[in-house]
């Protein structure tokens, strides 16, 4: 993968896949590898109803654990 997808749902899927498969140890490492800022990615995906779970190391629907 050369860059992270622009489509928010594909972005969530890609992030979760790359973290799950052990390509990266953290969201920060993943984002920096693709020349993106983690806080910008988190803010972008929050607008589409997703938050990052440090515990699970994955993007989850907002409110999933509430």
N, CA, C, O and CB atoms as a CASP TS submission, in Angstrom:
PFRMAT TS
TARGET T0000
AUTHOR 0000-0000-0000
METHOD Language model
MODEL 1
PARENT N/A
ATOM      1  N   UNK     1       0.856  -1.167   0.000  1.00  0.00           N
ATOM      2  CA  UNK     1       0.000   0.000   0.000  1.00  0.00           C
ATOM      3  C   UNK     1       0.904   1.233   0.000  1.00  0.00           C
ATOM      4  O   UNK     1       1.755   1.394   0.875  1.00  0.00           O
ATOM      5  CB  UNK     1      -0.975  -0.004   1.230  1.00  0.00           C
ATOM      6  N   UNK     2       0.707   2.092  -0.986  1.00  0.00           N
ATOM      7  CA  UNK     2       1.533   3.288  -1.119  1.00  0.00           C
ATOM      8  C   UNK     2       1.057   4.443  -0.254  1.00  0.00           C
ATOM      9  O   UNK     2       1.859   5.238   0.236  1.00  0.00           O
ATOM     10  CB  UNK     2       1.566   3.722  -2.548  1.00  0.00           C
ATOM     11  N   UNK     3      -0.272   4.527  -0.069  1.00  0.00           N
ATOM     12  CA  UNK     3      -0.843   5.613   0.741  1.00  0.00           C
ATOM     13  C   UNK     3      -2.128   5.131   1.375  1.00  0.00           C
ATOM     14  O   UNK     3      -2.719   4.136   0.957  1.00  0.00           O
ATOM     15  CB  UNK     3      -1.102   6.886  -0.116  1.00  0.00           C
ATOM     16  N   UNK     4      -2.541   5.853   2.384  1.00  0.00           N
ATOM     17  CA  UNK     4      -3.796   5.508   3.043  1.00  0.00           C
ATOM     18  C   UNK     4      -4.966   5.975   2.193  1.00  0.00           C
ATOM     19  O   UNK     4      -4.890   7.035   1.572  1.00  0.00           O
ATOM     20  CB  UNK     4      -3.868   6.132   4.455  1.00  0.00           C
ATOM     21  N   UNK     5      -6.043   5.207   2.152  1.00  0.00           N
ATOM     22  CA  UNK     5      -7.209   5.585   1.352  1.00  0.00           C
ATOM     23  C   UNK     5      -7.847   6.885   1.841  1.00  0.00           C
ATOM     24  O   UNK     5      -7.746   7.230   3.018  1.00  0.00           O
ATOM     25  CB  UNK     5      -8.238   4.467   1.375  1.00  0.00           C
ATOM     26  N   UNK     6      -8.493   7.587   0.945  1.00  0.00           N
ATOM     27  CA  UNK     6      -9.210   8.811   1.311  1.00  0.00           C
ATOM     28  C   UNK     6     -10.627   8.504   1.801  1.00  0.00           C
ATOM     29  O   UNK     6     -11.155   9.217   2.654  1.00  0.00           O
ATOM     30  CB  UNK     6      -9.268   9.770   0.113  1.00  0.00           C
ATOM     31  N   UNK     7     -11.234   7.461   1.272  1.00  0.00           N
ATOM     32  CA  UNK     7     -12.572   7.071   1.701  1.00  0.00           C
ATOM     33  C   UNK     7     -12.513   6.674   3.178  1.00  0.00           C
ATOM     34  O   UNK     7     -11.708   5.818   3.546  1.00  0.00           O
ATOM     35  CB  UNK     7     -13.128   5.898   0.822  1.00  0.00           C
ATOM     36  N   UNK     8     -13.352   7.280   4.036  1.00  0.00           N
ATOM     37  CA  UNK     8     -13.254   7.014   5.476  1.00  0.00           C
ATOM     38  C   UNK     8     -13.471   5.556   5.862  1.00  0.00           C
ATOM     39  O   UNK     8     -12.825   5.067   6.789  1.00  0.00           O
ATOM     40  CB  UNK     8     -14.247   7.856   6.202  1.00  0.00           C
ATOM     41  N   UNK     9     -14.349   4.865   5.184  1.00  0.00           N
ATOM     42  CA  UNK     9     -14.626   3.476   5.544  1.00  0.00           C
ATOM     43  C   UNK     9     -13.492   2.552   5.094  1.00  0.00           C
ATOM     44  O   UNK     9     -13.169   1.578   5.774  1.00  0.00           O
ATOM     45  CB  UNK     9     -15.955   3.021   4.925  1.00  0.00           C
ATOM     46  N   UNK    10     -12.900   2.862   3.960  1.00  0.00           N
ATOM     47  CA  UNK    10     -11.723   2.112   3.515  1.00  0.00           C
ATOM     48  C   UNK    10     -10.521   2.427   4.415  1.00  0.00           C
ATOM     49  O   UNK    10      -9.680   1.566   4.671  1.00  0.00           O
ATOM     50  CB  UNK    10     -11.392   2.445   2.034  1.00  0.00           C
ATOM     51  N   UNK    11     -10.457   3.674   4.887  1.00  0.00           N
ATOM     52  CA  UNK    11      -9.381   4.072   5.785  1.00  0.00           C
ATOM     53  C   UNK    11      -9.459   3.293   7.096  1.00  0.00           C
ATOM     54  O   UNK    11      -8.443   2.787   7.575  1.00  0.00           O
ATOM     55  CB  UNK    11      -9.440   5.582   6.057  1.00  0.00           C
ATOM     56  N   UNK    12     -10.648   3.192   7.679  1.00  0.00           N
ATOM     57  CA  UNK    12     -10.845   2.412   8.904  1.00  0.00           C
ATOM     58  C   UNK    12     -10.421   0.972   8.672  1.00  0.00           C
ATOM     59  O   UNK    12      -9.683   0.402   9.475  1.00  0.00           O
ATOM     60  CB  UNK    12     -12.320   2.471   9.367  1.00  0.00           C
ATOM     61  N   UNK    13     -10.876   0.392   7.596  1.00  0.00           N
ATOM     62  CA  UNK    13     -10.555  -0.990   7.275  1.00  0.00           C
ATOM     63  C   UNK    13      -9.049  -1.186   7.107  1.00  0.00           C
ATOM     64  O   UNK    13      -8.485  -2.156   7.613  1.00  0.00           O
ATOM     65  CB  UNK    13     -11.286  -1.420   6.009  1.00  0.00           C
ATOM     66  N   UNK    14      -8.414  -0.280   6.406  1.00  0.00           N
ATOM     67  CA  UNK    14      -6.970  -0.384   6.164  1.00  0.00           C
ATOM     68  C   UNK    14      -6.178  -0.253   7.462  1.00  0.00           C
ATOM     69  O   UNK    14      -5.253  -1.025   7.713  1.00  0.00           O
ATOM     70  CB  UNK    14      -6.519   0.688   5.167  1.00  0.00           C
ATOM     71  N   UNK    15      -6.544   0.722   8.278  1.00  0.00           N
ATOM     72  CA  UNK    15      -5.853   0.911   9.562  1.00  0.00           C
ATOM     73  C   UNK    15      -5.983  -0.346  10.411  1.00  0.00           C
ATOM     74  O   UNK    15      -4.994  -0.854  10.939  1.00  0.00           O
ATOM     75  CB  UNK    15      -6.424   2.136  10.325  1.00  0.00           C
ATOM     76  N   UNK    16      -7.201  -0.841  10.539  1.00  0.00           N
ATOM     77  CA  UNK    16      -7.415  -2.028  11.369  1.00  0.00           C
ATOM     78  C   UNK    16      -6.662  -3.242  10.823  1.00  0.00           C
ATOM     79  O   UNK    16      -6.109  -4.021  11.599  1.00  0.00           O
ATOM     80  CB  UNK    16      -8.908  -2.341  11.463  1.00  0.00           C
ATOM     81  N   UNK    17      -6.632  -3.411   9.515  1.00  0.00           N
ATOM     82  CA  UNK    17      -5.922  -4.530   8.912  1.00  0.00           C
ATOM     83  C   UNK    17      -4.421  -4.421   9.170  1.00  0.00           C
ATOM     84  O   UNK    17      -3.791  -5.401   9.569  1.00  0.00           O
ATOM     85  CB  UNK    17      -6.201  -4.591   7.405  1.00  0.00           C
ATOM     86  N   UNK    18      -3.847  -3.252   8.950  1.00  0.00           N
ATOM     87  CA  UNK    18      -2.413  -3.083   9.126  1.00  0.00           C
ATOM     88  C   UNK    18      -1.990  -3.272  10.581  1.00  0.00           C
ATOM     89  O   UNK    18      -0.922  -3.823  10.851  1.00  0.00           O
ATOM     90  CB  UNK    18      -1.990  -1.713   8.639  1.00  0.00           C
ATOM     91  N   UNK    19      -2.818  -2.820  11.514  1.00  0.00           N
ATOM     92  CA  UNK    19      -2.507  -3.022  12.929  1.00  0.00           C
ATOM     93  C   UNK    19      -2.713  -4.477  13.338  1.00  0.00           C
ATOM     94  O   UNK    19      -1.891  -5.042  14.059  1.00  0.00           O
ATOM     95  CB  UNK    19      -3.371  -2.106  13.800  1.00  0.00           C
ATOM     96  N   UNK    20      -3.790  -5.078  12.888  1.00  0.00           N
ATOM     97  CA  UNK    20      -4.097  -6.470  13.228  1.00  0.00           C
ATOM     98  C   UNK    20      -3.024  -7.419  12.706  1.00  0.00           C
ATOM     99  O   UNK    20      -2.600  -8.338  13.407  1.00  0.00           O
ATOM    100  CB  UNK    20      -5.461  -6.867  12.663  1.00  0.00           C
ATOM    101  N   UNK    21      -2.595  -7.188  11.476  1.00  0.00           N
ATOM    102  CA  UNK    21      -1.626  -8.088  10.848  1.00  0.00           C
ATOM    103  C   UNK    21      -0.190  -7.842  11.323  1.00  0.00           C
ATOM    104  O   UNK    21       0.741  -8.507  10.869  1.00  0.00           O
ATOM    105  CB  UNK    21      -1.693  -7.937   9.342  1.00  0.00           C
ATOM    106  N   UNK    22      -0.019  -6.893  12.230  1.00  0.00           N
ATOM    107  CA  UNK    22       1.300  -6.640  12.804  1.00  0.00           C
ATOM    108  C   UNK    22       2.248  -5.856  11.927  1.00  0.00           C
ATOM    109  O   UNK    22       3.452  -5.827  12.181  1.00  0.00           O
ATOM    110  CB  UNK    22       1.928  -7.913  13.142  1.00  0.00           C
ATOM    111  N   UNK    23       1.716  -5.213  10.889  1.00  0.00           N
ATOM    112  CA  UNK    23       2.570  -4.391  10.035  1.00  0.00           C
ATOM    113  C   UNK    23       3.140  -3.208  10.821  1.00  0.00           C
ATOM    114  O   UNK    23       4.256  -2.758  10.565  1.00  0.00           O
ATOM    115  CB  UNK    23       1.782  -3.889   8.808  1.00  0.00           C
ATOM    116  N   UNK    24       2.353  -2.713  11.784  1.00  0.00           N
ATOM    117  CA  UNK    24       2.748  -1.579  12.618  1.00  0.00           C
ATOM    118  C   UNK    24       2.364  -1.866  14.058  1.00  0.00           C
ATOM    119  O   UNK    24       1.389  -2.572  14.321  1.00  0.00           O
ATOM    120  CB  UNK    24       2.090  -0.261  12.126  1.00  0.00           C
ATOM    121  N   UNK    25       3.136  -1.314  14.994  1.00  0.00           N
ATOM    122  CA  UNK    25       2.873  -1.536  16.417  1.00  0.00           C
ATOM    123  C   UNK    25       1.892  -0.528  17.006  1.00  0.00           C
ATOM    124  O   UNK    25       1.307  -0.776  18.060  1.00  0.00           O
ATOM    125  CB  UNK    25       4.166  -1.483  17.187  1.00  0.00           C
ATOM    126  N   UNK    26       1.708   0.601  16.334  1.00  0.00           N
ATOM    127  CA  UNK    26       0.826   1.636  16.875  1.00  0.00           C
ATOM    128  C   UNK    26       0.238   2.469  15.748  1.00  0.00           C
ATOM    129  O   UNK    26       0.741   2.471  14.624  1.00  0.00           O
ATOM    130  CB  UNK    26       1.586   2.540  17.865  1.00  0.00           C
ATOM    131  N   UNK    27      -0.832   3.171  16.070  1.00  0.00           N
ATOM    132  CA  UNK    27      -1.445   4.071  15.092  1.00  0.00           C
ATOM    133  C   UNK    27      -0.461   5.181  14.717  1.00  0.00           C
ATOM    134  O   UNK    27      -0.410   5.601  13.561  1.00  0.00           O
ATOM    135  CB  UNK    27      -2.760   4.677  15.651  1.00  0.00           C
ATOM    136  N   UNK    28       0.312   5.651  15.684  1.00  0.00           N
ATOM    137  CA  UNK    28       1.277   6.711  15.429  1.00  0.00           C
ATOM    138  C   UNK    28       2.327   6.260  14.410  1.00  0.00           C
ATOM    139  O   UNK    28       2.645   6.990  13.472  1.00  0.00           O
ATOM    140  CB  UNK    28       1.954   7.140  16.737  1.00  0.00           C
ATOM    141  N   UNK    29       2.857   5.063  14.601  1.00  0.00           N
ATOM    142  CA  UNK    29       3.851   4.522  13.675  1.00  0.00           C
ATOM    143  C   UNK    29       3.253   4.366  12.275  1.00  0.00           C
ATOM    144  O   UNK    29       3.885   4.718  11.279  1.00  0.00           O
ATOM    145  CB  UNK    29       4.381   3.165  14.185  1.00  0.00           C
ATOM    146  N   UNK    30       2.047   3.843  12.211  1.00  0.00           N
ATOM    147  CA  UNK    30       1.353   3.651  10.935  1.00  0.00           C
ATOM    148  C   UNK    30       1.175   4.995  10.219  1.00  0.00           C
ATOM    149  O   UNK    30       1.517   5.128   9.044  1.00  0.00           O
ATOM    150  CB  UNK    30      -0.024   2.971  11.160  1.00  0.00           C
ATOM    151  N   UNK    31       0.642   5.976  10.929  1.00  0.00           N
ATOM    152  CA  UNK    31       0.377   7.286  10.313  1.00  0.00           C
ATOM    153  C   UNK    31       1.661   7.940   9.825  1.00  0.00           C
ATOM    154  O   UNK    31       1.709   8.454   8.708  1.00  0.00           O
ATOM    155  CB  UNK    31      -0.330   8.212  11.309  1.00  0.00           C
ATOM    156  N   UNK    32       2.697   7.925  10.647  1.00  0.00           N
ATOM    157  CA  UNK    32       3.957   8.557  10.250  1.00  0.00           C
ATOM    158  C   UNK    32       4.571   7.858   9.041  1.00  0.00           C
ATOM    159  O   UNK    32       5.214   8.503   8.212  1.00  0.00           O
ATOM    160  CB  UNK    32       4.946   8.548  11.417  1.00  0.00           C
ATOM    161  N   UNK    33       4.380   6.558   8.938  1.00  0.00           N
ATOM    162  CA  UNK    33       4.885   5.818   7.794  1.00  0.00           C
ATOM    163  C   UNK    33       4.228   6.279   6.492  1.00  0.00           C
ATOM    164  O   UNK    33       4.847   6.249   5.429  1.00  0.00           O
ATOM    165  CB  UNK    33       4.657   4.327   7.995  1.00  0.00           C
ATOM    166  N   UNK    34       2.973   6.703   6.589  1.00  0.00           N
ATOM    167  CA  UNK    34       2.230   7.178   5.413  1.00  0.00           C
ATOM    168  C   UNK    34       2.180   8.702   5.355  1.00  0.00           C
ATOM    169  O   UNK    34       1.363   9.280   4.639  1.00  0.00           O
ATOM    170  CB  UNK    34       0.807   6.616   5.422  1.00  0.00           C
ATOM    171  N   UNK    35       3.074   9.350   6.126  1.00  0.00           N
ATOM    172  CA  UNK    35       3.186  10.815   6.135  1.00  0.00           C
ATOM    173  C   UNK    35       1.874  11.510   6.506  1.00  0.00           C
ATOM    174  O   UNK    35       1.472  12.494   5.885  1.00  0.00           O
ATOM    175  CB  UNK    35       3.644  11.302   4.773  1.00  0.00           C
ATOM    176  N   UNK    36       1.217  10.965   7.544  1.00  0.00           N
ATOM    177  CA  UNK    36      -0.020  11.551   8.066  1.00  0.00           C
ATOM    178  C   UNK    36       0.160  11.780   9.558  1.00  0.00           C
ATOM    179  O   UNK    36       0.938  11.080  10.206  1.00  0.00           O
ATOM    180  CB  UNK    36      -1.260  10.629   7.783  1.00  0.00           C
ATOM    181  N   UNK    37      -0.540  12.735  10.096  1.00  0.00           N
ATOM    182  CA  UNK    37      -0.506  12.994  11.532  1.00  0.00           C
ATOM    183  C   UNK    37      -1.613  12.187  12.203  1.00  0.00           C
ATOM    184  O   UNK    37      -2.762  12.241  11.766  1.00  0.00           O
ATOM    185  CB  UNK    37      -0.666  14.517  11.835  1.00  0.00           C
ATOM    186  N   UNK    38      -1.286  11.440  13.254  1.00  0.00           N
ATOM    187  CA  UNK    38      -2.296  10.614  13.921  1.00  0.00           C
ATOM    188  C   UNK    38      -3.511  11.401  14.400  1.00  0.00           C
ATOM    189  O   UNK    38      -4.640  10.923  14.286  1.00  0.00           O
ATOM    190  CB  UNK    38      -1.677   9.910  15.090  1.00  0.00           C
ATOM    191  N   UNK    39      -3.295  12.589  14.929  1.00  0.00           N
ATOM    192  CA  UNK    39      -4.424  13.379  15.432  1.00  0.00           C
ATOM    193  C   UNK    39      -5.345  13.826  14.306  1.00  0.00           C
ATOM    194  O   UNK    39      -6.556  13.922  14.501  1.00  0.00           O
ATOM    195  CB  UNK    39      -3.918  14.597  16.198  1.00  0.00           C
ATOM    196  N   UNK    40      -4.792  14.098  13.141  1.00  0.00           N
ATOM    197  CA  UNK    40      -5.610  14.475  11.985  1.00  0.00           C
ATOM    198  C   UNK    40      -6.448  13.283  11.523  1.00  0.00           C
ATOM    199  O   UNK    40      -7.627  13.436  11.204  1.00  0.00           O
ATOM    200  CB  UNK    40      -4.717  14.989  10.827  1.00  0.00           C
ATOM    201  N   UNK    41      -5.844  12.109  11.487  1.00  0.00           N
ATOM    202  CA  UNK    41      -6.565  10.895  11.076  1.00  0.00           C
ATOM    203  C   UNK    41      -7.689  10.612  12.074  1.00  0.00           C
ATOM    204  O   UNK    41      -8.815  10.311  11.676  1.00  0.00           O
ATOM    205  CB  UNK    41      -5.593   9.669  10.980  1.00  0.00           C
ATOM    206  N   UNK    42      -7.385  10.709  13.365  1.00  0.00           N
ATOM    207  CA  UNK    42      -8.404  10.483  14.395  1.00  0.00           C
ATOM    208  C   UNK    42      -9.556  11.484  14.255  1.00  0.00           C
ATOM    209  O   UNK    42     -10.723  11.104  14.341  1.00  0.00           O
ATOM    210  CB  UNK    42      -7.779  10.587  15.801  1.00  0.00           C
ATOM    211  N   UNK    43      -9.227  12.755  14.042  1.00  0.00           N
ATOM    212  CA  UNK    43     -10.265  13.781  13.907  1.00  0.00           C
ATOM    213  C   UNK    43     -11.118  13.542  12.664  1.00  0.00           C
ATOM    214  O   UNK    43     -12.338  13.699  12.704  1.00  0.00           O
ATOM    215  CB  UNK    43      -9.631  15.177  13.848  1.00  0.00           C
ATOM    216  N   UNK    44     -10.481  13.167  11.571  1.00  0.00           N
ATOM    217  CA  UNK    44     -11.204  12.881  10.327  1.00  0.00           C
ATOM    218  C   UNK    44     -12.183  11.719  10.522  1.00  0.00           C
ATOM    219  O   UNK    44     -13.332  11.785  10.086  1.00  0.00           O
ATOM    220  CB  UNK    44     -10.211  12.556   9.189  1.00  0.00           C
ATOM    221  N   UNK    45     -11.717  10.664  11.176  1.00  0.00           N
ATOM    222  CA  UNK    45     -12.570   9.495  11.347  1.00  0.00           C
ATOM    223  C   UNK    45     -13.637   9.705  12.414  1.00  0.00           C
ATOM    224  O   UNK    45     -14.693   9.074  12.364  1.00  0.00           O
ATOM    225  CB  UNK    45     -11.729   8.293  11.699  1.00  0.00           C
ATOM    226  N   UNK    46     -13.379  10.576  13.370  1.00  0.00           N
ATOM    227  CA  UNK    46     -14.400  10.911  14.363  1.00  0.00           C
ATOM    228  C   UNK    46     -15.614  11.558  13.680  1.00  0.00           C
ATOM    229  O   UNK    46     -16.751  11.337  14.096  1.00  0.00           O
ATOM    230  CB  UNK    46     -13.816  11.861  15.443  1.00  0.00           C
ATOM    231  N   UNK    47     -15.374  12.338  12.652  1.00  0.00           N
ATOM    232  CA  UNK    47     -16.467  12.953  11.888  1.00  0.00           C
ATOM    233  C   UNK    47     -17.359  11.902  11.230  1.00  0.00           C
ATOM    234  O   UNK    47     -18.511  12.178  10.895  1.00  0.00           O
ATOM    235  CB  UNK    47     -15.902  13.894  10.821  1.00  0.00           C
ATOM    236  N   UNK    48     -16.826  10.709  11.048  1.00  0.00           N
ATOM    237  CA  UNK    48     -17.585   9.615  10.422  1.00  0.00           C
ATOM    238  C   UNK    48     -17.998   8.554  11.432  1.00  0.00           C
ATOM    239  O   UNK    48     -18.442   7.466  11.064  1.00  0.00           O
ATOM    240  CB  UNK    48     -16.762   8.971   9.313  1.00  0.00           C
ATOM    241  N   UNK    49     -17.844   8.889  12.720  1.00  0.00           N
ATOM    242  CA  UNK    49     -18.350   8.007  13.766  1.00  0.00           C
ATOM    243  C   UNK    49     -17.391   6.952  14.276  1.00  0.00           C
ATOM    244  O   UNK    49     -17.826   5.949  14.842  1.00  0.00           O
ATOM    245  CB  UNK    49     -19.537   7.341  13.279  1.00  0.00           C
ATOM    246  N   UNK    50     -16.085   7.155  14.088  1.00  0.00           N
ATOM    247  CA  UNK    50     -15.097   6.181  14.547  1.00  0.00           C
ATOM    248  C   UNK    50     -14.103   6.821  15.510  1.00  0.00           C
ATOM    249  O   UNK    50     -13.702   7.971  15.334  1.00  0.00           O
ATOM    250  CB  UNK    50     -14.357   5.570  13.356  1.00  0.00           C
ATOM    251  N   UNK    51     -13.715   6.065  16.518  1.00  0.00           N
ATOM    252  CA  UNK    51     -12.695   6.495  17.472  1.00  0.00           C
ATOM    253  C   UNK    51     -11.632   5.407  17.550  1.00  0.00           C
ATOM    254  O   UNK    51     -11.888   4.247  17.224  1.00  0.00           O
ATOM    255  CB  UNK    51     -13.315   6.783  18.885  1.00  0.00           C
ATOM    256  N   UNK    52     -10.444   5.793  17.982  1.00  0.00           N
ATOM    257  CA  UNK    52      -9.354   4.831  18.103  1.00  0.00           C
ATOM    258  C   UNK    52      -9.312   4.290  19.521  1.00  0.00           C
ATOM    259  O   UNK    52      -9.302   5.060  20.482  1.00  0.00           O
ATOM    260  CB  UNK    52      -8.001   5.475  17.725  1.00  0.00           C
ATOM    261  N   UNK    53      -9.288   2.979  19.657  1.00  0.00           N
ATOM    262  CA  UNK    53      -9.157   2.317  20.953  1.00  0.00           C
ATOM    263  C   UNK    53      -7.708   1.899  21.133  1.00  0.00           C
ATOM    264  O   UNK    53      -7.218   1.006  20.441  1.00  0.00           O
ATOM    265  CB  UNK    53     -10.113   1.086  21.063  1.00  0.00           C
ATOM    266  N   UNK    54      -7.017   2.559  22.081  1.00  0.00           N
ATOM    267  CA  UNK    54      -5.629   2.193  22.380  1.00  0.00           C
ATOM    268  C   UNK    54      -5.567   0.751  22.878  1.00  0.00           C
ATOM    269  O   UNK    54      -4.665  -0.004  22.516  1.00  0.00           O
ATOM    270  CB  UNK    54      -5.018   3.155  23.434  1.00  0.00           C
ATOM    271  N   UNK    55      -6.538   0.381  23.712  1.00  0.00           N
ATOM    272  CA  UNK    55      -6.564  -0.954  24.289  1.00  0.00           C
ATOM    273  C   UNK    55      -6.681  -2.042  23.223  1.00  0.00           C
ATOM    274  O   UNK    55      -5.972  -3.047  23.268  1.00  0.00           O
ATOM    275  CB  UNK    55      -7.711  -1.067  25.268  1.00  0.00           C
ATOM    276  N   UNK    56      -7.582  -1.832  22.267  1.00  0.00           N
ATOM    277  CA  UNK    56      -7.807  -2.815  21.205  1.00  0.00           C
ATOM    278  C   UNK    56      -6.876  -2.635  20.014  1.00  0.00           C
ATOM    279  O   UNK    56      -6.762  -3.523  19.169  1.00  0.00           O
ATOM    280  CB  UNK    56      -9.233  -2.739  20.736  1.00  0.00           C
ATOM    281  N   UNK    57      -6.213  -1.487  19.949  1.00  0.00           N
ATOM    282  CA  UNK    57      -5.374  -1.123  18.795  1.00  0.00           C
ATOM    283  C   UNK    57      -6.172  -1.219  17.504  1.00  0.00           C
ATOM    284  O   UNK    57      -5.751  -1.853  16.536  1.00  0.00           O
ATOM    285  CB  UNK    57      -4.128  -2.032  18.715  1.00  0.00           C
ATOM    286  N   UNK    58      -7.352  -0.565  17.513  1.00  0.00           N
ATOM    287  CA  UNK    58      -8.174  -0.549  16.308  1.00  0.00           C
ATOM    288  C   UNK    58      -9.155   0.605  16.350  1.00  0.00           C
ATOM    289  O   UNK    58      -9.478   1.141  17.410  1.00  0.00           O
ATOM    290  CB  UNK    58      -8.920  -1.873  16.145  1.00  0.00           C
ATOM    291  N   UNK    59      -9.619   0.969  15.168  1.00  0.00           N
ATOM    292  CA  UNK    59     -10.674   1.979  15.044  1.00  0.00           C
ATOM    293  C   UNK    59     -11.980   1.258  15.344  1.00  0.00           C
ATOM    294  O   UNK    59     -12.229   0.160  14.845  1.00  0.00           O
ATOM    295  CB  UNK    59     -10.691   2.662  13.599  1.00  0.00           C
ATOM    296  N   UNK    60     -12.807   1.890  16.164  1.00  0.00           N
ATOM    297  CA  UNK    60     -14.084   1.302  16.567  1.00  0.00           C
ATOM    298  C   UNK    60     -15.184   2.332  16.371  1.00  0.00           C
ATOM    299  O   UNK    60     -14.910   3.532  16.388  1.00  0.00           O
ATOM    300  CB  UNK    60     -14.040   0.814  18.047  1.00  0.00           C
ATOM    301  N   UNK    61     -16.435   1.886  16.183  1.00  0.00           N
ATOM    302  CA  UNK    61     -17.536   2.848  16.125  1.00  0.00           C
ATOM    303  C   UNK    61     -17.614   3.613  17.447  1.00  0.00           C
ATOM    304  O   UNK    61     -17.494   3.023  18.521  1.00  0.00           O
ATOM    305  CB  UNK    61     -18.886   2.130  15.824  1.00  0.00           C
ATOM    306  N   UNK    62     -17.814   4.913  17.361  1.00  0.00           N
ATOM    307  CA  UNK    62     -17.931   5.744  18.562  1.00  0.00           C
ATOM    308  C   UNK    62     -19.068   5.193  19.419  1.00  0.00           C
ATOM    309  O   UNK    62     -20.146   4.890  18.907  1.00  0.00           O
ATOM    310  CB  UNK    62     -18.184   7.252  18.193  1.00  0.00           C
ATOM    311  N   UNK    63     -18.827   5.064  20.720  1.00  0.00           N
ATOM    312  CA  UNK    63     -19.839   4.567  21.622  1.00  0.00           C
ATOM    313  C   UNK    63     -19.901   3.063  21.727  1.00  0.00           C
ATOM    314  O   UNK    63     -20.738   2.539  22.462  1.00  0.00           O
ATOM    315  CB  UNK    63     -21.139   5.067  21.209  1.00  0.00           C
ATOM    316  N   UNK    64     -19.048   2.353  21.021  1.00  0.00           N
ATOM    317  CA  UNK    64     -19.076   0.888  21.003  1.00  0.00           C
ATOM    318  C   UNK    64     -18.945   0.301  22.400  1.00  0.00           C
ATOM    319  O   UNK    64     -19.626  -0.669  22.734  1.00  0.00           O
ATOM    320  CB  UNK    64     -17.963   0.353  20.116  1.00  0.00           C
ATOM    321  N   UNK    65     -18.082   0.878  23.211  1.00  0.00           N
ATOM    322  CA  UNK    65     -17.843   0.341  24.551  1.00  0.00           C
ATOM    323  C   UNK    65     -18.634   1.056  25.641  1.00  0.00           C
ATOM    324  O   UNK    65     -18.457   0.750  26.821  1.00  0.00           O
ATOM    325  CB  UNK    65     -16.381   0.419  24.871  1.00  0.00           C
ATOM    326  N   UNK    66     -19.493   1.993  25.282  1.00  0.00           N
ATOM    327  CA  UNK    66     -20.271   2.735  26.291  1.00  0.00           C
ATOM    328  C   UNK    66     -21.396   1.898  26.857  1.00  0.00           C
ATOM    329  O   UNK    66     -22.145   2.368  27.714  1.00  0.00           O
ATOM    330  CB  UNK    66     -20.842   4.015  25.692  1.00  0.00           C
TER
END
